[in-house]
Amino acid sequence: MAGREHRYEVRVEWSGNLGSGTSGYRTYARDHWIEVAGHPRIPGSSDPVFRGDPARYNPEELLVAALSACHMLAYLQSASRGSGLLTESGTAGRARRAAAAPPAPPAS
């Protein structure tokens, strides 16, 4: 993938104006919508510790989810190239067989 550039466009729209904008820390909601063309909107807010709505996703949860998904997808791709076999069992993935074989280091 060297030399390839990938661009992702996301729109974040604040929806927490309760009438007086951001005139004070307690006068606005942290609610917002995360939008990506062609996908359902994601309801966002801050963590409840920072006056956010616990029913909405907070940025920290989404960051951990994104990192976890990238890690999982990289692992699946790696397993598909080697001698690993991953299967799904119910709601949890299970490794039936996996072997890690990193490339040999360059000769010195």
Rosetta constraint file for C-alpha pairs under 8 A:
AtomPair CA 9 CA 36 HARMONIC 6.68 0.50
AtomPair CA 10 CA 34 HARMONIC 6.96 0.50
AtomPair CA 10 CA 35 HARMONIC 5.74 0.50
AtomPair CA 10 CA 36 HARMONIC 5.03 0.50
AtomPair CA 10 CA 37 HARMONIC 7.80 0.50
AtomPair CA 11 CA 34 HARMONIC 5.82 0.50
AtomPair CA 11 CA 35 HARMONIC 4.98 0.50
AtomPair CA 11 CA 36 HARMONIC 6.45 0.50
AtomPair CA 12 CA 32 HARMONIC 6.71 0.50
AtomPair CA 12 CA 33 HARMONIC 5.62 0.50
AtomPair CA 12 CA 34 HARMONIC 4.61 0.50
AtomPair CA 12 CA 35 HARMONIC 6.24 0.50
AtomPair CA 13 CA 32 HARMONIC 5.39 0.50
AtomPair CA 13 CA 33 HARMONIC 5.18 0.50
AtomPair CA 13 CA 34 HARMONIC 6.61 0.50
AtomPair CA 14 CA 30 HARMONIC 7.50 0.50
AtomPair CA 14 CA 31 HARMONIC 6.22 0.50
AtomPair CA 14 CA 32 HARMONIC 4.18 0.50
AtomPair CA 14 CA 33 HARMONIC 6.50 0.50
AtomPair CA 15 CA 29 HARMONIC 7.74 0.50
AtomPair CA 15 CA 30 HARMONIC 7.71 0.50
AtomPair CA 15 CA 31 HARMONIC 5.43 0.50
AtomPair CA 15 CA 32 HARMONIC 4.88 0.50
AtomPair CA 15 CA 33 HARMONIC 7.10 0.50
AtomPair CA 16 CA 28 HARMONIC 5.70 0.50
AtomPair CA 16 CA 29 HARMONIC 4.20 0.50
AtomPair CA 16 CA 30 HARMONIC 5.50 0.50
AtomPair CA 16 CA 31 HARMONIC 4.84 0.50
AtomPair CA 16 CA 32 HARMONIC 6.61 0.50
AtomPair CA 17 CA 21 HARMONIC 5.06 0.50
AtomPair CA 17 CA 22 HARMONIC 7.52 0.50
AtomPair CA 17 CA 28 HARMONIC 5.43 0.50
AtomPair CA 17 CA 29 HARMONIC 6.39 0.50
AtomPair CA 18 CA 27 HARMONIC 6.77 0.50
AtomPair CA 18 CA 28 HARMONIC 5.46 0.50
AtomPair CA 18 CA 29 HARMONIC 6.81 0.50
AtomPair CA 19 CA 28 HARMONIC 7.98 0.50
AtomPair CA 20 CA 27 HARMONIC 6.80 0.50
AtomPair CA 20 CA 28 HARMONIC 7.50 0.50
AtomPair CA 21 CA 27 HARMONIC 7.13 0.50
AtomPair CA 21 CA 28 HARMONIC 6.22 0.50
AtomPair CA 22 CA 27 HARMONIC 6.36 0.50
AtomPair CA 22 CA 28 HARMONIC 5.88 0.50
AtomPair CA 23 CA 27 HARMONIC 6.46 0.50
AtomPair CA 24 CA 28 HARMONIC 7.41 0.50
AtomPair CA 29 CA 51 HARMONIC 7.49 0.50
AtomPair CA 29 CA 52 HARMONIC 7.06 0.50
AtomPair CA 30 CA 44 HARMONIC 7.97 0.50
AtomPair CA 30 CA 45 HARMONIC 4.96 0.50
AtomPair CA 30 CA 46 HARMONIC 5.75 0.50
AtomPair CA 30 CA 51 HARMONIC 7.12 0.50
AtomPair CA 30 CA 52 HARMONIC 5.55 0.50
AtomPair CA 30 CA 53 HARMONIC 7.42 0.50
AtomPair CA 31 CA 43 HARMONIC 7.42 0.50
AtomPair CA 31 CA 44 HARMONIC 5.73 0.50
AtomPair CA 31 CA 45 HARMONIC 4.39 0.50
AtomPair CA 31 CA 46 HARMONIC 7.37 0.50
AtomPair CA 31 CA 52 HARMONIC 7.19 0.50
AtomPair CA 31 CA 53 HARMONIC 7.12 0.50
AtomPair CA 31 CA 56 HARMONIC 7.91 0.50
AtomPair CA 32 CA 43 HARMONIC 6.26 0.50
AtomPair CA 32 CA 44 HARMONIC 4.99 0.50
AtomPair CA 32 CA 45 HARMONIC 5.86 0.50
AtomPair CA 33 CA 41 HARMONIC 6.34 0.50
AtomPair CA 33 CA 42 HARMONIC 5.66 0.50
AtomPair CA 33 CA 43 HARMONIC 4.92 0.50
AtomPair CA 33 CA 44 HARMONIC 5.55 0.50
AtomPair CA 34 CA 41 HARMONIC 5.75 0.50
AtomPair CA 34 CA 42 HARMONIC 4.98 0.50
AtomPair CA 34 CA 43 HARMONIC 6.49 0.50
AtomPair CA 34 CA 44 HARMONIC 6.70 0.50
AtomPair CA 35 CA 39 HARMONIC 7.25 0.50
AtomPair CA 35 CA 40 HARMONIC 7.23 0.50
AtomPair CA 35 CA 41 HARMONIC 4.98 0.50
AtomPair CA 35 CA 42 HARMONIC 6.55 0.50
AtomPair CA 36 CA 40 HARMONIC 7.59 0.50
AtomPair CA 36 CA 41 HARMONIC 7.19 0.50
AtomPair CA 42 CA 57 HARMONIC 7.71 0.50
AtomPair CA 43 CA 56 HARMONIC 5.40 0.50
AtomPair CA 43 CA 57 HARMONIC 6.25 0.50
AtomPair CA 44 CA 56 HARMONIC 5.01 0.50
AtomPair CA 44 CA 57 HARMONIC 4.73 0.50
AtomPair CA 44 CA 58 HARMONIC 5.59 0.50
AtomPair CA 44 CA 59 HARMONIC 7.41 0.50
AtomPair CA 45 CA 52 HARMONIC 5.24 0.50
AtomPair CA 45 CA 53 HARMONIC 5.77 0.50
AtomPair CA 45 CA 54 HARMONIC 7.82 0.50
AtomPair CA 45 CA 56 HARMONIC 5.68 0.50
AtomPair CA 45 CA 57 HARMONIC 6.07 0.50
AtomPair CA 45 CA 58 HARMONIC 5.12 0.50
AtomPair CA 45 CA 59 HARMONIC 7.51 0.50
AtomPair CA 46 CA 50 HARMONIC 6.08 0.50
AtomPair CA 46 CA 51 HARMONIC 6.80 0.50
AtomPair CA 46 CA 52 HARMONIC 4.29 0.50
AtomPair CA 46 CA 53 HARMONIC 6.84 0.50
AtomPair CA 46 CA 57 HARMONIC 7.66 0.50
AtomPair CA 46 CA 58 HARMONIC 4.88 0.50
AtomPair CA 46 CA 59 HARMONIC 6.73 0.50
AtomPair CA 47 CA 51 HARMONIC 6.84 0.50
AtomPair CA 47 CA 52 HARMONIC 4.97 0.50
AtomPair CA 47 CA 53 HARMONIC 7.13 0.50
AtomPair CA 47 CA 54 HARMONIC 6.89 0.50
AtomPair CA 47 CA 58 HARMONIC 5.40 0.50
AtomPair CA 47 CA 59 HARMONIC 7.79 0.50
AtomPair CA 47 CA 60 HARMONIC 7.75 0.50
AtomPair CA 48 CA 52 HARMONIC 4.14 0.50
AtomPair CA 48 CA 53 HARMONIC 5.84 0.50
AtomPair CA 48 CA 54 HARMONIC 5.64 0.50
AtomPair CA 52 CA 58 HARMONIC 7.88 0.50
AtomPair CA 57 CA 61 HARMONIC 6.49 0.50
AtomPair CA 57 CA 62 HARMONIC 6.87 0.50
AtomPair CA 58 CA 62 HARMONIC 6.44 0.50
AtomPair CA 59 CA 63 HARMONIC 6.01 0.50
AtomPair CA 60 CA 64 HARMONIC 6.28 0.50
AtomPair CA 61 CA 65 HARMONIC 6.09 0.50
AtomPair CA 62 CA 66 HARMONIC 6.00 0.50
AtomPair CA 63 CA 67 HARMONIC 6.20 0.50
AtomPair CA 64 CA 68 HARMONIC 6.00 0.50
AtomPair CA 65 CA 69 HARMONIC 6.01 0.50
AtomPair CA 66 CA 70 HARMONIC 6.16 0.50
AtomPair CA 67 CA 71 HARMONIC 6.16 0.50
AtomPair CA 68 CA 72 HARMONIC 6.11 0.50
AtomPair CA 69 CA 73 HARMONIC 6.06 0.50
AtomPair CA 70 CA 74 HARMONIC 6.08 0.50
AtomPair CA 71 CA 75 HARMONIC 6.14 0.50
AtomPair CA 72 CA 76 HARMONIC 6.16 0.50
AtomPair CA 73 CA 77 HARMONIC 6.11 0.50
AtomPair CA 74 CA 78 HARMONIC 6.08 0.50
AtomPair CA 75 CA 79 HARMONIC 6.09 0.50
AtomPair CA 76 CA 80 HARMONIC 6.15 0.50
AtomPair CA 76 CA 86 HARMONIC 7.63 0.50
AtomPair CA 77 CA 81 HARMONIC 6.58 0.50
AtomPair CA 78 CA 82 HARMONIC 6.48 0.50
AtomPair CA 79 CA 83 HARMONIC 6.57 0.50
AtomPair CA 79 CA 84 HARMONIC 4.66 0.50
AtomPair CA 79 CA 85 HARMONIC 6.51 0.50
AtomPair CA 79 CA 86 HARMONIC 7.49 0.50
AtomPair CA 79 CA 98 HARMONIC 6.94 0.50
AtomPair CA 79 CA 99 HARMONIC 7.84 0.50
AtomPair CA 80 CA 84 HARMONIC 6.53 0.50
AtomPair CA 80 CA 85 HARMONIC 7.24 0.50
AtomPair CA 82 CA 99 HARMONIC 7.13 0.50
AtomPair CA 82 CA 100 HARMONIC 7.47 0.50
AtomPair CA 82 CA 101 HARMONIC 7.52 0.50
AtomPair CA 83 CA 97 HARMONIC 7.80 0.50
AtomPair CA 83 CA 98 HARMONIC 6.33 0.50
AtomPair CA 83 CA 99 HARMONIC 5.83 0.50
AtomPair CA 84 CA 95 HARMONIC 7.99 0.50
AtomPair CA 84 CA 96 HARMONIC 7.94 0.50
AtomPair CA 84 CA 97 HARMONIC 5.31 0.50
AtomPair CA 84 CA 98 HARMONIC 3.87 0.50
AtomPair CA 84 CA 99 HARMONIC 5.59 0.50
AtomPair CA 84 CA 100 HARMONIC 7.99 0.50
AtomPair CA 85 CA 95 HARMONIC 6.60 0.50
AtomPair CA 85 CA 96 HARMONIC 6.03 0.50
AtomPair CA 85 CA 97 HARMONIC 5.24 0.50
AtomPair CA 85 CA 98 HARMONIC 6.11 0.50
AtomPair CA 86 CA 93 HARMONIC 7.27 0.50
AtomPair CA 86 CA 94 HARMONIC 6.18 0.50
AtomPair CA 86 CA 95 HARMONIC 4.65 0.50
AtomPair CA 86 CA 96 HARMONIC 5.80 0.50
AtomPair CA 86 CA 97 HARMONIC 6.83 0.50
AtomPair CA 86 CA 98 HARMONIC 7.66 0.50
AtomPair CA 87 CA 93 HARMONIC 6.09 0.50
AtomPair CA 87 CA 94 HARMONIC 5.65 0.50
AtomPair CA 87 CA 95 HARMONIC 6.28 0.50
AtomPair CA 87 CA 96 HARMONIC 6.72 0.50
AtomPair CA 88 CA 92 HARMONIC 6.19 0.50
AtomPair CA 88 CA 93 HARMONIC 4.35 0.50
AtomPair CA 88 CA 94 HARMONIC 5.77 0.50
AtomPair CA 89 CA 93 HARMONIC 5.79 0.50
AtomPair CA 89 CA 94 HARMONIC 6.41 0.50
